[in-house]
């Protein structure tokens, strides 16, 4: 499935913006990241601000929906 889905945000977003987009509280987002349920960009330095990889999350959602629709 190669559909073009327009993004109204960048490929990486902060926890705060993801919280606004999804309605999930920031503390829950941090918990989901620690559990591997939300994918973040690999950090080059430990002190870098973590960013959620929206492209990877979109690909995961598309894969899961394809599996569901079969």
DRENBAMI-617618 format. One record per residue: residue in three letters; x, y, z of N, C-alpha, C, O, CB in turn. Coordinates in steps of 0.001 Angstrom, whole numbers, padded with zeros to 6 digits, always signed. Glycine has a CB too. Layout:
BEGIN
ALAXYZXYZXYZXYZXYZ ...
//
This chain:
BEGIN
UNK+000855-001187+000000+000000+000000+000000+000891+001237+000000+001604+001492+000971-000968+000005+001233 UNK+000852+001987-001064+001646+003205-001172+000739+004389-001434+000714+004927-002541+002699+003079-002282 UNK+000004+004789-000434-000855+005959-000580-000119+007173-000052+000618+007087+000929-002202+005766+000161 UNK-000321+008296-000703+000270+009535-000226-000661+010165+000793-001804+010502+000483+000550+010508-001396 UNK-000168+010320+002003-000957+010921+003064-000279+012229+003450+000868+012220+003896-001097+009959+004297 UNK-000968+013347+003288-000337+014636+003605-000125+014784+005111-000979+014409+005914-001196+015802+003074 UNK+001020+015335+005469+001321+015600+006870+001136+017092+007140+001592+017936+006369+002769+015142+007228 UNK+000477+017396+008221+000293+018802+008595+001277+019195+009679+001096+020201+010364-001146+019057+009070 UNK+002323+018391+009829+003370+018615+010807+004637+018027+010220+004590+017408+009158+003021+017980+012205 UNK+005746+018202+010872+007003+017673+010362+007144+016181+010614+006283+015574+011250+008162+018405+010985 UNK+008226+015586+010118+008435+014156+010316+008759+013797+011769+008592+012649+012180+009547+013678+009416 UNK+009219+014774+012535+009516+014573+013946+008788+015626+014759+008775+016800+014388+011040+014628+014210 UNK+008181+015214+015868+007474+016160+016731+007866+015934+018182+008284+014841+018565+005946+016025+016560 UNK+007726+016969+018972+008005+016880+020399+006901+016095+021103+005827+015868+020545+008145+018286+021015 UNK+007180+015695+022308+006159+015019+023113+004947+015929+023289+003805+015472+023259+006730+014605+024495 UNK+005209+017218+023473+004122+018173+023701+003208+018289+022484+001985+018292+022626+004690+019545+024053 UNK+003794+018385+021290+002971+018480+020082+002230+017169+019839+001060+017181+019456+003840+018838+018858 UNK+002899+016043+020057+002241+014745+019896+001062+014631+020855+000018+014079+020510+003241+013592+020134 UNK+001242+015157+022053+000160+015164+023039-001036+015960+022523-002181+015534+022670+000652+015748+024375 UNK-000767+017118+021918-001844+017945+021368-002533+017239+020202-003758+017280+020080-001295+019307+020910 UNK-001742+016592+019346-002297+015918+018166-003107+014681+018530-004134+014396+017915-001181+015528+017217 UNK-002638+013953+019532-003253+012664+019866-004222+012715+021036-005090+011854+021171-002191+011675+020168 UNK-004069+013730+021883-004895+013789+023090-004358+012926+024221-005009+012786+025256-006301+013366+022768 UNK-003178+012347+024036-002562+011510+025065-001712+012408+025967-000932+013216+025463-001693+010362+024424 UNK-001849+012283+027287-001031+013099+028193+000467+012816+028013+000861+011700+027678-001440+012838+029653 UNK+001290+013844+028240+002740+013727+028042+003326+012595+028887+004177+011853+028396+003436+015055+028389 UNK+002902+012441+030126+003446+011370+030967+003122+009992+030396+003937+009074+030493+002898+011484+032391 UNK+001948+009842+029808+001584+008572+029169+002446+008348+027932+002861+007220+027665+000080+008554+028789 UNK+002718+009402+027179+003593+009306+026003+004971+008818+026433+005534+007924+025802+003704+010679+025274 UNK+005519+009392+027496+006835+008962+027994+006813+007485+028372+007767+006758+028091+007260+009813+029211 UNK+005741+007041+029002+005595+005640+029377+005535+004757+028129+006182+003710+028079+004333+005441+030240 UNK+004766+005170+027130+004657+004409+025885+006003+004344+025152+006338+003315+024565+003590+005033+024973 UNK+006768+005431+025182+008095+005425+024561+008982+004403+025270+009672+003615+024623+008742+006844+024612 UNK+008959+004423+026599+009775+003472+027364+009378+002032+027089+010225+001140+027139+009660+003756+028852 UNK+008094+001786+026796+007600+000441+026506+007742+000074+025026+007475-001065+024643+006145+000325+026924 UNK+008164+001039+024187+008337+000776+022760+007072+000908+021942+007050+000504+020780+008884-000579+022572 UNK+006020+001461+022517+004756+001605+021790+004730+002861+020920+003940+002946+019980+003592+001637+022770 UNK+005577+003825+021223+005739+005037+020415+007195+005093+019994+008094+004917+020817+005316+006341+021208 UNK+007427+005338+018711+008776+005305+018134+009384+006703+018152+008765+007668+017702+008745+004748+016684 UNK+010603+006800+018678+011292+008091+018684+012523+008037+017784+013049+006969+017470+011695+008489+020122 UNK+012961+009226+017383+014174+009381+016591+015364+009035+017477+015404+009417+018646+014299+010831+016014 UNK+016327+008319+016925+017532+008021+017690+018279+009308+017981+018448+010156+017105+018438+007028+016933 UNK+018726+009445+019224+019427+010654+019634+020929+010483+019419+021498+009434+019721+019124+010987+021111 UNK+021562+011534+018891+023009+011517+018704+023721+011752+020035+024810+011228+020273+023434+012580+017674 UNK+023094+012540+020887+023653+012859+022199+022599+012584+023273+021407+012792+023042+024132+014344+022257 UNK+023032+012121+024441+022066+011786+025493+021165+012953+025923+020021+012731+026321+022804+011275+026690 UNK+021659+014168+025848+020881+015321+026320+019957+015918+025261+019241+016880+025539+021814+016389+026810 UNK+019963+015365+024062+019069+015871+023021+017619+015637+023414+017288+014653+024075+019372+015201+021668 UNK+016765+016559+022995+015340+016423+023263+014796+015270+022433+015034+015221+021226+014578+017744+022951 UNK+014070+014340+023050+013515+013233+022273+012410+013714+021343+011579+014539+021723+012979+012144+023203 UNK+012409+013190+020126+011408+013550+019124+010719+012290+018626+011369+011281+018353+012051+014323+017946 UNK+009415+012356+018512+008639+011226+018028+008720+011177+016507+008529+012188+015832+007167+011319+018500 UNK+009004+010001+015983+009146+009791+014545+007755+009526+013962+007251+008404+014009+010128+008601+014235 UNK+007152+010574+013418+005789+010473+012903+005714+009611+011644+004688+008975+011404+005240+011859+012611 UNK+006760+009575+010847+006762+008759+009637+006728+007283+010022+005972+006504+009442+008007+009071+008759 UNK+007541+006902+010993+007549+005515+011455+006212+005143+012085+005724+004029+011891+008685+005291+012459 UNK+005618+006063+012834+004328+005794+013463+003236+005622+012400+002365+004761+012529+003956+006933+014437 UNK+003292+006447+011350+002326+006344+010263+002476+005015+009518+001483+004372+009178+002494+007519+009291 UNK+003717+004614+009270+003959+003330+008605+003453+002169+009457+002881+001215+008928+005458+003153+008310 UNK+003658+002242+010755+003166+001205+011662+001642+001139+011626+001062+000055+011572+003653+001468+013098 UNK+001000+002300+011655-000470+002345+011609-000992+001776+010291-001984+001048+010279-000972+003794+011794 UNK-000328+002106+009184-000750+001589+007874-000597+000077+007820-001475-000622+007312+000065+002244+006740 UNK+000516-000431+008342+000743-001881+008354-000320-002583+009193-000872-003602+008779+002150-002207+008899 UNK-000603-002036+010371-001607-002648+011245-002998-002606+010608-003768-003557+010739-001632-001937+012605 UNK-003320-001512+009922-004640-001429+009299-004754-002405+008130-005818-002983+007911-004918+000005+008818 UNK-003670-002595+007380-003682-003584+006292-003918-004983+006835-004684-005757+006260-002361-003542+005505 UNK-003256-005310+007949-003438-006623+008557-004863-006799+009044-005421-007892+008945-002461-006820+009710 UNK-005450-005751+009562-006817-005797+010078-007833-005983+008944-008833-006683+009106-007130-004512+010864 UNK-007567-005352+007802-008515-005371+006687-008458-006654+005868-009340-006888+005041-008259-004199+005788 UNK-007465-007472+006073-007354-008724+005301-008341-009734+005745-008381-010838+005202-005980-009304+005409 
//
